[in-house]
Amino acid sequence: MTFLYGDNFKLLKKEDGMKRVYTVILSALVILTFSFDAVFAAGIKFPVPSYEGQELAKLRQWEKTWAGKKITKENIDQIKEFLHEGVYIAMTQPEKFGAETIWCEVVPYRQYPTSKGKIAATMKYAPTSKLEENGMIAGYGQVAGIPFPQPKTGLEMAWNFDGNTRGDASREKQWGNVIDCRSRNERETIQYRWELYWIGRYDVEPIPAFSKKKNPRGIARSFFQRHAAPADFVDTTMIEIKYINPKRLEDLWVYTAMFRRIRRYASTQRSDTIDGTDMIYDDHDGWYTSIIHNTYSAKGRADLLVARHQDRDKLERIKGQGFWSGVQRERVNHWVVEVKNKNKNYVYSKQIWYLDPETWQMNFKTMYNRQGEFWKMYEMFYSVYPSAGNQKTPSYNSEHIMDYIRSHGSDSKREMLELGAEIRTDLFQVKSLKQKSY
Amino acid sequence: MHKKRGLSFIAAVFFFLIPVLLMTTEQSHGAIYFFENKLRVKGSLYEFAMYQTKIKPEDKKFSDTRFGLMKAKATLELLYKAVENDTLEVNLFGFFRWWHDSVMDFDDQRHDSVSRRNRHFYQGPYYDQDDWINELYVDIYRGPWNIRLGKQIVFWSEVEMVRTIDRINPLDLRYTTPGIDPWDEMKIGLWMMRGFYNSDLPGQLVFEWIWIPGDFEGVRTPREGTPMGSGPAPPDPKDPNRPFGQGGAVNAMWRSSQPAFNMRNSSFAFRLRGNSEVELLGEFLNLDWTVSWYHGMNQTPVPNRENIGKPSFSNINTSTINGYLNNLAVSRLTSSPTPNHPRGAWEYKFFDAIGVSCQSFIPPIKGVLRGEISYEIGVPQITAFSDRIDPSPSFAKLMVGTTERDQVNIGITYDVPIMYDWLQGLWGSGGVVDTSIGFFLQERLGNVSRIRSTFAYQDRSQTNFTLMMRWHFWNNELTQVLRTLYNTANFGYVAMTVNWTPGYHMRYETGYMYFYAKDPWDFNQANAENKDFIYLKIGYEF
C-alpha cells in the first residue's frame, strides 16, 4: 500500500506514457480492493464489513464512550438498545441465573479477516448461485463459499450460514458444564471433537469437495467425538454423518463405554437434549441438519453487542452460574432470520437466528417453545485462529445456552487444537469408534 | 487363612486409600492423568444395599434380616499409553475390582445357611484367584492391525437384556441381574489373544479373531443359601439351616470339574464386521452387520457318562452323580454327615455356534431395528426318563445320560425415541422416552421328550418379550428406567430404577425389582419368584 502514496510513486517514469499510468492505476485499484478484503464481481461484493463509511464513523464515536467499559446491572440501561433481551434479563436478574452479578465488557468492533480461499470460492460460485424449487441450492456438493453475499431472502441467508465451513476441518477440546442455577448442581463434560466438511470446502484441498471416489457415501459433513468426562462417560465416542442428499437423515453411532457396545441411534432423536444440556442435537453449531428442514423469513438487521473476539480466559463464573461473566461484546449489525421447522410438532415453535454479516457465522439464536414463550438463548463466542495456508479464520471459542423458563444453563469453553486440519476420512467409519475410544 | 485375610486387607486398602487420596487433590472431574497424560486413572466406590421385600414363609429360617446384599465395591481402571507415534501405539489397560458383601457378617442365620467354602467364594473376589482382575491387557496398534493380549471382556451383541450371540465371557449372576449391575462388572474376564484387521475393503470390513488358550469359566449362578439362590434342600429336620443341599452339591461338583488351564481346552472365535449401504423402496439403509463363529465349551456341564450311575432312587453309591445326590438327600433327612461328592464327574463339552447380527435405522418406522440369529451346533444336554416313566419335576428327575441338540436363538429389538408433548419441559424433561421392544426366541431342534433341562423341561422352545423405557428429568440429572421381561412360560420380571446424578462425582440409584413365576419347578429361572427387592446404590465415580 505505502508505495502508492510514498516516495516510491516517483519511481514511475514519465516517458512510460499514459498506457503505463492506466495500468498502474488499474493495478492499484485491484490491490486497494484486496487491501479492504473485499472483492467485487458481477454485482457481488464479498466480504461485506458490518460497518462502513458513516456508519463506521458513528460506531467509532459511540465506542469512544463505551469501549473498555465494564457493564453491570448498574449501567446496563445506557446500552440496552444494543443488547438482546436475553442478555439484558440475565444481567439484570443475575440471582435467577445463579450469580450475584453478571458483567460484560464492551470492546471495539473489529472487522474479521477472510481467507483467500473463501473469497475465491465465493467469487467463483456466488454469481451463478440459485435455489431449486425444494429450497436446495443448485449444485449442492459441487460449490463452495458464501452463495448469496447480498441476500434478499431468509432462505438465502440460511444458505450463507451453511456455506461458512470455518477452515473446512477442525480438531478441538471442549469442556462444559450442565448447570442447575437454582440448586447450583453442576455436571462437567469434556469432549475431544474432530470435524470435517466433505463439501463446500474452500481453504484445504480438495476444493470444493472430496471426489466421489473418496466420498462414495455422499457425506456433507461429519464429526467424531470422544468424551473425557464425566467419569462414567469416559471413552464414550460418537460419529455423526450428515449427507449431501437432504432426504437422507443423519446417521449417528455411539460407542457407550459403560456398555462396551456400538449402538445406532435414531436420527429422529434430534430434538432430544444432548446429555442433559439445554441444547438439542439440531442446535449443534447453531443448526446442524439440513437447511431445507425449515422455512425462513428475513427480519431485517439488528445492531447488537456480541462476542466475536473473545479472550477465553476472561470468562468467569461461580459455581451454579449458568451465564458467563466477562463476555467481551462488540457491536455488529446482524442479519436477522426467523426460522420455523417444517415439522409442526417440532420442539421449537420458532427460532430467531442472528447471523454475522462478515462470516455468516451464527453469533446467537433464540428459541421459543410451542406455546410461543421465549425459552432459550444460545450465544456462541468466537476468536480468530490461524488456519491452513497462513490464513486466519474465526471459529468457536466458548458458548452458553440458557433456559429462561427453568433457570438452567449449559456452558462450555473450547480449545482449538487445529483449524484447517487435514483429517483422515477413515476416522468417520464405525470401526474407528472402538479403536479410537482411548 | 490368616495370610489370605492379610491379602484382603491390603487389597481393601489399595482400593479405598487411592481414591481417598485422589479425592483430596485437585483433579479433573473426568479421569485423572499422570506422567504428562500417559497414565489415566479412573474408578469408583459404591455401597450397594438390597432389601428383600418378599421372602416365602419356608425361606424365612434362612435369614435374620431382610437385607440381601450390603456390598461395598471398588473399581480401578488404569490406562497407560506406553508408545504413541505415527506407526505404533501400545496401551496397557487394567480394570481391577474388589468387593465385600457384609450381610453374612451380621446376619447369623444367613451366615449359617451357606457353607463356609461357598461363603468365602461369595463374599469377595475369591471364587478364582484372579477374580480381582477383570481386565488386564496390552493393546497394540500398527497400521491396520490391532492385537490385544491379556484378560479381556468381549461384547458382541447388538440387543440388550437377553444374550443371543454374545457368548465369549460367562456371566456372574450371583448377586443381581443385568441392568442393576453394569455388564462390564457382571462379565467374567478371560485370558485371551484377540486380533483385529481393519481393512480398506468395501464395506469397512473388520476381521476379528479370538483365541482363548484354555482359560475357562463356567457361568456363576446364585449360590444356595444366598439371597438370590435357593434355600438348602431338602431341609434337615434337626438343623433347618444346615447348609449344602442339592444346589450347593451341584455347584461344588461343577466347580471341581472345571477344566484346567490347558491348551487342549482352547476356545476360538471369529467375527467379520461390516457396514453396508442399501437403497430399499427409496430409503437409504446403513446396515451394521456381523457374521461370527464360536467354538468353545458350554458354560454349564453335563455328567460324564461313566459317572452318572444307575438312574434309580436306590442308588446311594457316592462315586456316581445319581448315587451321591440320593445319598446327600438321605443324609439330610437323617441328619447324618454330608457325603463327599465325586470329583471330575461332570464334563464341560465343546459346541459350535454361528451368528449373524444386523442393526440399522429404518426411516419409515423412525427407529432402529436390531436383529441377531445364532445357530448352536451340538449343545450338550442331559437326558432323563420320559415323563411317563419318571413324572418328577424337571430338576428332581434322575439323570440317564447325555446327548446333543442343535439350538436356534433369535433376538430382535426395535428402539424408538417417542416424544410426548405433555412430558416436554415437565421438570426439565426433553419429552423423549427411549423405548425398546424386544422379542427373543430359543428353539431346540430334534426330539426333546427326554431332555432333562436346559430351559423348561421337555419344552422345544421358549419365547421372551421385553420392554425397556428410559426417560429423564432435571436435564438428565434424574433418569428413570423401566425394564420388563415376560416369558411365555409365564414368568418374568419388572424392574423400575431411578438414577440421580447430582454433580461431578456422586451417584445415587434406587429401584424395585419384582419377579413373578407360575411354578419354579417348571423353569430354572423361575426360582427367582420370591426374590423381589428394593435397592439403593450410593457411589462415587472418579
Interface residues (C-beta under 8 A of the other chain):
Chain A: V178 D180 S183 N185 E186 R187 E188 I190 R217 H227 A228 A229 P230 A231 D232 F233 V234 Y243 N245 R248 L249 D251 W253 M258 F259 R260 R261 I262 R263 R264 Y265 A266 S267 T268 Q269 S271 D272 T273 D275 G276 T277 D278 I280 N345 V347 N369 R370 I405 R406 H408 D426 Q429 V430 K431 Q435 Y438
Chain B: S28 H29 G30 A31 R40 K42 S44 L79 N91 F93 Y141 N146 I153 F155 S157 E158 P182 W183 D184 F196 N198 D200 Q204 V206 R273 N275 E277 F284 N286 D288 Q359 S360 F361 P363 K366 G367 V368 R370 D415 V416 P417 M419 D421 Q424 G425 G428 G430 G431 V432 D434 H472 W474 N475 N476 E477 T501 P502 G503 Y504 H505 R507 E541 F542
